[in-house]
Amino acid sequence: MAEQSGGGNGTMELLGDFLTRLVTQFQSPALAFLIGGMLLAAFRSKLDIPDAIYKFAVFMLLMRIGIEGGLEIRDADLADMLLPAIATIFIGCAIVLIGRFTLAFLPGVRTEDAIATAGLFGAVSASTLAAAMVLLEEDDIFYEAWVPALYPFMDIPALVLAIVLANLYFAKRDGKTNERPRIGAIIADSLRGSALSALLLGLALGLLTRPEQVFEGFYDPLFRGLLSILMLIMGIEAYQRLNEIRKVAHWYAVYAVVSPLAHGLIAFGLGYLLHLATGFSPGGIVLLAVMAGSSSDISGPPTLRAAIPSANPSAYIGASTSIGTPVAIAIGIPLYVALAQIVFGTGIG
């Protein structure tokens, strides 16, 4: 009886410690700006941040992530990146397949809408990734600087697979089974998207040139300030798009709440296996989970709108922006950090 009581107390202490750490993560400035934006929209504030500023902030964030990743890859052992890169590709594709064979079979959900939604949730949100990087740096949690450079390894395969699955569905539905999707063209279009173009440019500059001075003097100092503006904009847009999610089946709302956390936890588990196999850092595991739990807010929507025009943007963009992104940032990031601290101990910095 005493042993059972002691075990129960230990479980309660563990749960209490977990909840304390979870609440502590909500004090992050990035999360505060996101919630602040949602509150402004809820109270019908007339604050309007120009779209040009949003695009500039996104460009700066991606360039900073890309340059830093390129600098780290230049000095890293590429063998250390191989298994994480393969795992990242697997996760992106798995998320799309999970959505294709779950969401698509729910009542009131059109197949092409479900595939587009799964593609968006399989792709990566640069802003969510940036917010997680800042939080890890604030908590002095180490992560390999090349981990954010895994972004395209998840983003591109997820979008390509979603488009291929949609085309296969349309061909089967319309009896055109001999027509095959042009995978090469899909990949090329994805690479030419504004988000991946900026990220890949930053990677190339970090790898092939010596951008340390411009990185340390310009991109890095502005990173957190621009991220706060981006979080504010996303909070405003998230609240404004709540009406869009009401236009489609309620299953999208359920998917948008459950899938970011489910995808992130799957990636966390796979990241732990990478840790055992290669020494992948706890911070790297957190970022891998964050990428898996995020949904694309930059590269995905225009790519899917062009490639799957019959899909309803209110379904996939509404689910992502109004619910998925706030869940991924406000709940997902603190959750994975708290899990890492419990699994690896508080001294994971």
N, C-alpha and C positions, 0 to 999 in steps of 0.2 A: 504493500500500500504506500509505503514511504517512497519507494522507487517510482511508482506511478505518479505520486504527487510531485516529486522532483522533476519528472519528465514533463508534466503539465506546466509547471512553473517555468521550465526552460523554454517550452514552446511559446508561452505568453511573453516572456522576456524577448525572445527572438522577434515575435510579431510586433511588440511595442517598439523595439529598436528599429525595425523596418519602417514602421509608420512614422517614427520621428525623423528618420533620414528622408523619407518621401516628402514630408511637409517642408523640411529644410530646403529641398531642391526647388520648391515653388518660389523661393525668395530670389531666384535668378532674375536679373534685369530683363533678359530676353522674354521670359514668361510673363513678367509684369507688363511689358509693352504690348504683348499679344492680348492679354486680358484687358488692358487699358483701351486698346482699339475697339474691342468688342463692346465695352461699356459706352464709349463715345457714340458708336453706331446705335446702341440700344436707346440712348437718350436723344437720338436724332441730331447730333452735333453737325454743324455745317462745315466742319474741318474737311478740307479736300487737298490731298497731296497729289501733285501732278504725276501723270503716268511716266513722264520722262525721268523723274526722280526715282521712281520704282525701278525702271529699267537700268538706270545708272547704278543704283545700289546693288542690284542683282549681278550686273557685270563686274563690279568691284569685288563682291564676295567670291564669285567664281574665279576671277583672276588671282585673288589672294590664295584661295584653296589650291588652284592649279600650280601657281609658282612655288608655293611651299612644298606641294607634293613632288614637283619636278626636282627641286633641290634635294629633297630627301631620297628620291629614287636614284638620283645621280650617285649618291654615296652609299646606297643600300646594297645588300646582297639580294639580287633578283630571285634567288632560290627561295628566300624567305617570303616573297610575295606570291609565289606560284600557287600554293594551296589556297591561301585566302582569295586570290583572284578567281580560281576555279569555283570555290564555294560561293562567291558573290554572284557569279553567272548562274549557278544552280538555284540560288535563292530567288533571284529575279524571275527566272522561268517558272519555278515552283509556285510562286505567288499567283502568276497569271493562270496557271493550270488549276490551282485550287479555286480561284474565282470562276473560271470557266465551267467547272463541274460542281459548283455549289450554288452560287448566286444565280447562274443562268437557269437553274431548274426550280427556282422558287416561284410561287404564284405571282402573276402580274408583272414579271420581269422579262423583257425582250432579250433574246440571246445576244444581239449585237451591242445592246446597252450594257449587258453584264460583262462582255468581253472587253469593251472599252474601259469600263470601271476597273476591272481587274488589271488591265494594262497600266492605267494611271496609278494604281496602288502598288504595282510591281516596280514602276519607275521611281526615281529618287527626287526628293525635295531638297534643293540646294539650301534653302533658308533653314529648314529643320536640321540639316546636317551642320550648318554654320552655328546654329544655336547650341547644339550639343557640344561642338568643339569649344565654344566659349565657356560653357558650364564646366567641362572637364578641366580647362585651363584654370578656371577660378578655384576649383577644388584640388589643384595640383595633382591631377590624375594623369599619369603618363599614357600616351598612345603613340604608335609609330606614325610619323608624319606622312608616310605614304598611304595610310589607310584611306583618307578622303579621296585619294586618286583612284580608288576602286569604284568611285561613282559611276563612270561609264560602263564598267563591267556588269553592273546591275541594271542601269538605266536602258541602255541600247537593247540588250537581249529581251527585256520585258516588253518594250514597245514593239520590237520586231515580231516577237511571238504573238502578241495580241493582234497585230495587223494580219499576220499569216492565218491565225485561227479564225478571224473574222472573214477573211477571203475564202477560206475553206468552207466555212458555214454558208456563205452566200452562194458559192459554187454548187454545194450539195442541195441547197434549198431551191435554186433555180435550174437544177439539172445540168449544170455546166461543169461536170467533174473533170473534164480534160484541161480546164484552165488552171494554171498554177500561179500563185502570187510571185511577184518579182522581188525576191528577198534582197538581192543586191541593191535595187533601187530604194527599197525601204531603209536599208542600212545607210545608204548615201544621204537620203533625206534627213535621217536622224542626226547624222554627223554634221550636217549643215545648219541644224537648228541653232538658235542664238545661245542657248545654255551650254550645249556641248562644245560649240565653237569657242566660246570664251574659256571654258575649262581646259580644252585641249590646247589652246594657244598658251595658256598659263603653264601647262605641263611642258610644252615644247621649249618655252623660254627658260624655265627652271632647269631643264635637262641640258640644253644646248648652249646657253649663254651664261653670263655672270650678272644676274639681276639683283644681287644682294642689296645694293644701295637703294635702288628704287623700291624694292620690296620693304626694306626696313624704314625708309623715309616717307613712303607714300601709302602703299597698300596696307601694310600691317597696322599702322596707327589709326587708320580710318575704319578698320574692320568692325569694331564693336559699335561705334556710333552709327554706321550705316545699317548694321544688323538691327539695331533698335528701331530705326525708321521702318525697315522692312517688316519687322514684327508688328509694328503699329498699323501699317497698311493691311497686313494679312488679317489682323484682328477685325478691322473695319469691314473688310471684304467677306470674312467668314460670317459675320452676323448678317450682312446684307444678302448673302446667298441662301440663308435659311429658307426663304420663300421658294427658291428653286427646288429644294429637296422635297417640299410639300407637294410639288406638282407630279411627282412620280411615286411609285409604290413605296410603302413604308419599309420594305425590306432593305432598301438602300441605306436608310438611316441605321438599321441594325448592323449591316455590313460595315458601314463607316465607323461605327463604334468598336466593333469586335475585331475586325481584321487588322487594324494597325497594331494592336497589342498582341494578337495571335502571331502575326508575321514577325514582329520584333522578338517575341519569346522563342520562336523557332530558330531565328538567326542567332539569338543569344546561346541557345543550346549547341548549335553547330559551331559557333565561335569558341565555346568551351572545349569542344573536341579539338579544334585547331590549337588551342592553348596547350592541351595535353600533347599534341603531336609536334608542334613547332615552337612552343613558347609564346604564341600570340598573346599580346598584352591584354590585361583586363580593360584598359581604355579602348583598345582596338575592338574588343568584343562589344563594348557599349556602342561604339560608332557603327559597327556592322549591324547591330540590332536597330539602331536609329534609322539607318538607311533602309532597312527592310520594312520598318514600321511607317516610314514616310510615304507620301504620295506626291507625284510630280506636280509642281505648281508653275513650271517654266517650260520645259521641253515637251512634256506630255500633252497638254491640252491642244496646242496648235498642230502637233503631229497627228493626233488621233482625229481631230476635226477634219483634217485634209484626207487622211487615209480611210476613215470609216465615217463618211458624211451622213449616213442614215442613222447613226447612233445619236441619242438625245443628250446634248451637253448638260441639260438640267440634271440628268441622272449621274453622269460620271464626274463632271466638274462640281456640281452641287454637293455630292457626297464627299468629294475630296476636300474642297475648300471650306465648306461650312461646318463639317463635322470631323472628317479624317485628320486634317492638319492640326486643329486645336487638340484633339485627343493625342496625336503623336507627340506634340510638343509639351503640352501641359501635364499629361499623364505618362506617356511613354518614356520620355527622357529621364524624368526623376525615377521612374520604376526601374529602368535598366541600371542606372547608377547605384541605386539602393541595393539591387540584386548583386551587382559586382562587389559592393562593399561587404555584403553578407557572405558571398561565396569566397572571396579572396581576403577578407579582413579589411579593417579600416585603413591600414597602411598600404594602400595600393598606389600611392602617388609615385 
